[in-house]
Amino acid sequence: MPPLEESLIIVSGLPRSGTSMVMQMLAAGGIPVLTDGRRQADPDNPHGYLEYEPVKNILRDPGFLREGAGKAVKIVAPLLGALPPDMPCRVILMERDLDEVLDSQQRMIARRGATTSASAPEGRALLRNDYVRTLTRMKSMLAGRPLTALLVIDHAFAIAHPADAAAKVNDFRGTSMDIARMAAAVDPALYRTRR
């Protein structure tokens, strides 16, 4: 792998899989993060989302990623295919029980007074299958990318063992981060949707 300062640190996963939590851990550990503060904290994510608006247009214009070397940015899993092939990346992929993901998404949507096709059992099954295919495809793509390292972290493990999860991230980065502060950024009280 190229030096860390030349690599983009990407936090990815499905929506409601713990990506914001990992971004908060990285920030607490001393890693600069690409975020613009546009999406404010809310009851679904009271510690903030740490998102970056240009990510929404990554399929048309991934050029902004070149400015992120040595920094962390959150990119939802289905958009990882837009990464430039020659860009050095260290990807932290969050995995969570898919039923918990779907339950959490449904609760978030319901709190906003909306409904989706995934509210019905058939729609939920279709979305679940799509998520399985997406994660499988993204893992395969990342494994075949040059200049790319992948670390997969389980959501429930990170909440139950935050210091161990922080140590894994620290080892993955190959630098000395503040593991205690990273672990303290994990709020077990926010694990409100579990199976």
C-alpha positions in Angstrom: 0.0 0.0 0.0 1.1 3.6 -0.6 1.8 5.7 2.4 -1.2 6.5 4.5 -1.0 10.2 3.6 -1.6 9.3 0.0 -4.5 7.0 0.7 -8.2 7.9 1.0 -9.9 6.3 4.0 -13.4 5.3 3.1 -16.0 4.3 5.6 -18.8 2.3 3.8 -21.7 0.1 4.3 -25.5 0.0 3.9 -27.6 2.9 5.4 -28.0 2.3 9.1 -25.1 -0.1 9.4 -22.9 2.0 11.7 -20.9 4.1 9.2 -21.6 7.4 11.1 -20.3 5.7 14.3 -17.0 4.7 12.6 -16.6 8.2 11.2 -17.1 9.5 14.8 -14.5 7.1 16.0 -12.0 8.2 13.4 -12.6 11.8 14.2 -12.1 11.1 17.9 -8.9 9.3 17.1 -7.4 12.3 15.4 -8.2 11.5 11.7 -9.4 14.5 9.6 -12.7 13.7 8.1 -14.4 15.1 4.9 -17.7 16.5 6.1 -19.6 19.7 5.4 -22.1 19.6 8.3 -25.1 20.0 5.9 -26.9 17.0 7.3 -27.6 17.8 10.9 -27.8 15.4 13.8 -31.4 14.2 14.5 -33.2 11.7 16.7 -32.1 8.9 14.4 -28.5 9.9 14.6 -28.0 12.3 17.6 -24.2 12.4 17.3 -24.3 13.4 13.6 -23.9 11.8 10.2 -20.5 13.3 9.2 -21.5 13.2 5.5 -20.0 15.1 2.6 -22.4 16.5 -0.1 -20.2 15.9 -3.1 -20.4 12.1 -2.5 -24.0 12.3 -3.8 -22.6 13.2 -7.3 -19.7 10.7 -7.2 -21.0 8.8 -10.2 -20.7 11.9 -12.4 -17.7 13.6 -10.7 -15.4 11.7 -8.4 -12.7 14.3 -8.8 -13.2 15.7 -5.3 -11.8 12.4 -3.9 -8.3 13.4 -5.0 -8.4 16.2 -2.3 -9.1 13.6 0.4 -5.8 11.8 0.7 -5.1 11.1 4.3 -8.7 11.9 5.3 -11.8 9.8 5.9 -15.0 10.1 3.9 -18.3 8.2 4.2 -19.5 6.6 0.9 -22.5 4.3 0.9 -21.7 0.8 -0.4 -23.6 1.0 -3.8 -21.4 4.0 -4.8 -18.1 2.3 -4.2 -17.9 1.3 -7.9 -17.3 5.0 -8.8 -13.9 5.0 -7.1 -11.1 5.9 -9.6 -9.2 2.7 -10.3 -5.8 4.3 -9.6 -6.7 5.9 -6.3 -5.1 4.3 -3.2 -7.9 3.5 -0.7 -8.3 1.9 2.7 -11.9 0.9 3.0 -13.6 0.2 6.3 -16.8 -1.7 5.5 -19.4 -2.0 8.2 -21.6 -5.1 8.3 -24.8 -5.4 10.3 -27.5 -8.0 10.6 -29.7 -7.2 7.5 -32.9 -7.5 9.5 -31.6 -4.9 11.9 -30.6 -2.7 9.0 -34.1 -3.0 7.5 -35.9 -2.5 10.9 -33.8 0.6 11.6 -34.5 2.0 8.1 -38.2 1.4 8.6 -38.3 3.1 11.9 -36.4 6.1 10.5 -38.8 6.4 7.6 -41.8 6.0 9.9 -40.5 8.7 12.2 -40.5 11.0 9.2 -44.1 10.1 8.3 -43.3 8.3 5.1 -43.7 4.8 3.7 -41.8 2.7 1.1 -42.4 -0.4 -0.8 -40.1 -2.2 1.7 -42.9 -1.7 4.3 -44.7 -4.8 2.8 -43.2 -8.2 3.3 -42.6 -8.7 -0.4 -40.8 -5.4 -0.8 -38.7 -6.1 2.3 -37.6 -9.4 0.9 -36.7 -7.9 -2.4 -34.7 -5.1 -0.7 -32.9 -7.6 1.6 -31.9 -9.7 -1.5 -30.7 -6.6 -3.2 -28.6 -5.7 -0.2 -27.0 -9.2 -0.1 -26.1 -8.8 -3.8 -24.7 -5.3 -3.3 -22.4 -6.3 -0.5 -21.2 -9.4 -2.3 -20.5 -7.4 -5.4 -18.7 -4.6 -3.5 -16.5 -7.0 -1.6 -15.5 -8.7 -4.8 -14.8 -5.4 -6.5 -12.7 -4.1 -3.6 -10.7 -7.4 -3.4 -9.8 -7.0 -7.1 -8.8 -3.3 -6.9 -5.2 -2.4 -6.9 -3.9 -0.1 -4.2 -6.9 -1.0 -2.0 -7.0 -2.6 1.5 -10.3 -3.7 3.1 -11.2 -4.1 6.7 -14.7 -5.5 7.6 -16.1 -4.6 11.0 -19.3 -6.1 12.4 -21.6 -3.5 13.9 -22.6 -5.5 17.0 -19.0 -6.4 17.7 -18.0 -2.7 17.5 -20.7 -1.8 20.0 -20.0 -4.7 22.4 -16.2 -4.3 22.2 -15.4 -0.7 21.2 -11.8 -0.8 22.3 -11.1 -3.9 20.3 -12.8 -2.4 17.2 -10.8 0.8 17.6 -7.6 -1.3 17.9 -8.5 -3.1 14.6 -8.9 0.2 12.9 -5.7 1.5 14.3 -3.8 -1.6 13.1 -5.5 -1.3 9.7 -4.3 2.3 9.3 -0.8 1.4 10.5 -0.5 4.5 12.7 -0.9 5.4 16.3 -4.4 6.7 17.1 -6.1 7.5 20.4 -7.8 4.2 20.9 -9.4 5.2 24.2 -11.0 8.3 22.6 -12.1 6.2 19.6 -13.8 3.7 21.9 -15.5 6.4 23.9 -17.1 7.7 20.7 -19.2 4.5 20.6 -22.5 5.0 22.3 -24.2 1.7 23.1 -27.4 3.4 24.0 -27.9 4.1 20.3 -28.1 0.4 19.5 -31.8 0.6 19.6 -32.8 -1.8 16.9 -31.5 -5.3 17.5 -32.4 -8.9 16.9 
